[in-house]
């Protein structure tokens, strides 16, 4: 299974880097690909993992003083993404989405 995670963050500079480092720390428990500035495709082994990811992201981002919004798609199996990326980018995306 996989899900899509994307966010919008009002912070800039060092503060943005600090927040994004924490986001990457949360995501580090999972295999993921990042192909756009704030767009991730995340491999999740189970619905429970998806629940935990949603909880951790919400608990971290909701109370920060900067405006932070995010979208976490429902868990999905398979699927085909399309767009304009390099050939190697698609190989990594397919490795996650086809599990």
C-alpha positions, -999 to 999 in steps of 0.1 A, spaced: 0 0 0 10 36 -4 -4 70 2 3 105 -10 14 133 14 17 169 5 19 201 26 19 238 25 40 257 50 42 294 57 76 293 74 107 303 55 145 301 60 159 283 89 126 278 105 112 261 74 143 239 73 138 229 109 101 220 103 109 201 71 136 182 89 111 170 115 86 160 87 114 140 71 121 124 105 85 113 108 86 99 72 119 82 78 102 52 92 88 45 58 101 41 23 91 72 2 99 92 -29 99 130 -30 96 143 -66 82 178 -61 90 203 -33 64 191 -9 49 160 -26 57 125 -13 45 90 -22 49 69 9 49 31 12 29 20 42 27 -17 51 -7 -15 68 -37 7 76 -23 9 112 8 24 98 -13 50 79 -32 58 111 1 63 129 15 85 101 -16 107 102 -15 110 140 22 119 141 20 145 113 -11 161 129 4 161 164 36 178 151 21 203 125 -11 214 142 4 233 171 32 250 154 27 288 152 33 290 114 5 281 91 8 245 81 -16 225 60 -13 190 47 -32 164 28 -27 126 33 -45 105 8 -62 73 18 -41 41 16 -41 28 -19 -30 -4 -36 -15 -1 -71 -24 28 -93 -6 46 -121 8 81 -117 14 103 -148 31 136 -154 64 151 -164 94 136 -146 126 119 -155 127 82 -165 145 72 -133 119 91 -112 91 69 -125 110 37 -117 113 47 -81 76 58 -79 65 25 -95 87 5 -70 66 19 -42 32 20 -58 33 -16 -71 41 -32 -38 
